Amino acid sequence: MYYMIYSEDVADSLAQRKITRPAHLARLEQLAAENRLLVAGPLPAVDAEDPGEAGFTGSLVVAEFASLEEAQQWAAADPYLAAGVYKESTVKPFRKVLP
């Protein structure tokens, strides 16, 4: 089943995001290689593709896991969380309808 992982950034997280990004992306690339990643990306702080110094307010990941517990464990191990970029993550089941 798919699960939605919504993670909210702490204030002024951009500098730490940049430092931690390679480790964060490596985990997403692993999900993609396993054909388990539906979508993933950051949430810009302003209405722009590249928010520049405004940074981001969080991230969204929708990926396939065996259970809610597995999805929660995966989210809890995110390098962004360990580095203090995320203040919290919410994990919920997600049912893809379209497209």
C-alpha positions as CSV (number, residue, x, y, z in Angstrom):
1,M,0.0,0.0,0.0
2,Y,1.1,3.6,-0.5
3,Y,1.7,5.9,2.4
4,M,1.9,9.7,2.4
5,I,4.8,11.2,4.4
6,Y,4.3,14.9,5.0
7,S,7.3,16.5,6.8
8,E,7.3,20.0,8.1
9,D,10.5,22.1,8.3
10,V,11.8,24.1,11.2
11,A,12.2,27.8,10.6
12,D,15.3,28.8,8.6
13,S,16.1,25.2,7.5
14,L,17.6,26.0,4.1
15,A,21.3,25.9,5.1
16,Q,20.9,22.5,6.9
17,R,18.8,21.2,4.0
18,K,21.6,21.9,1.5
19,I,24.1,20.1,3.7
20,T,21.9,17.0,4.3
21,R,20.3,16.8,0.9
22,P,22.6,14.1,-0.6
23,A,21.8,11.6,2.2
24,H,18.1,12.5,2.0
25,L,18.0,11.9,-1.8
26,A,19.9,8.6,-1.6
27,R,17.1,7.1,0.4
28,L,14.5,8.4,-2.1
29,E,16.6,7.0,-5.0
30,Q,16.6,3.6,-3.3
31,L,12.8,3.6,-3.1
32,A,12.7,4.6,-6.8
33,A,15.1,1.8,-7.8
34,E,12.8,-0.6,-6.0
35,N,9.7,0.9,-7.9
36,R,8.1,1.9,-4.6
37,L,8.3,5.7,-5.1
38,L,5.2,7.4,-6.5
39,V,6.2,11.0,-6.0
40,A,8.5,13.1,-3.8
41,G,9.5,16.7,-3.5
42,P,9.9,19.8,-1.4
43,L,7.3,22.4,-0.6
44,P,8.6,25.9,-1.6
45,A,8.0,28.6,0.9
46,V,6.9,31.0,-1.9
47,D,5.0,30.4,-5.1
48,A,8.0,29.7,-7.3
49,E,9.7,26.7,-8.8
50,D,13.0,27.9,-7.2
51,P,12.2,29.7,-4.0
52,G,15.8,30.9,-3.6
53,E,16.6,32.1,-0.1
54,A,13.0,31.7,1.0
55,G,13.6,28.0,1.1
56,F,11.1,25.4,1.8
57,T,8.4,24.6,4.4
58,G,8.5,20.9,4.2
59,S,8.4,17.9,1.9
60,L,6.0,15.3,0.6
61,V,6.8,11.7,-0.2
62,V,4.3,9.1,-1.4
63,A,5.8,5.6,-1.5
64,E,4.8,2.0,-1.1
65,F,5.5,0.2,2.2
66,A,4.4,-3.1,3.6
67,S,2.6,-1.5,6.5
68,L,2.0,1.8,8.3
69,E,4.6,0.9,10.9
70,E,7.2,0.3,8.2
71,A,6.4,3.7,6.6
72,Q,6.7,5.4,10.0
73,Q,10.0,3.7,10.7
74,W,11.3,4.8,7.3
75,A,10.2,8.4,7.9
76,A,11.7,8.4,11.4
77,A,15.1,7.5,9.9
78,D,15.2,10.4,7.4
79,P,18.5,12.3,7.5
80,Y,16.6,15.6,7.4
81,L,14.9,14.6,10.7
82,A,18.2,13.7,12.3
83,A,19.8,16.9,11.1
84,G,17.1,19.1,12.5
85,V,15.6,20.2,9.2
86,Y,12.2,18.6,9.9
87,K,10.4,19.3,13.1
88,E,7.9,16.5,12.6
89,S,6.6,14.1,10.0
90,T,3.1,12.8,9.6
91,V,2.5,9.4,7.9
92,K,-0.9,8.3,6.6
93,P,-2.2,5.6,4.3
94,F,-2.7,6.9,0.7
95,R,-4.9,5.4,-2.0
96,K,-4.0,6.4,-5.5
97,V,-7.1,6.9,-7.6
98,L,-5.9,9.1,-10.6
99,P,-4.2,9.2,-13.0
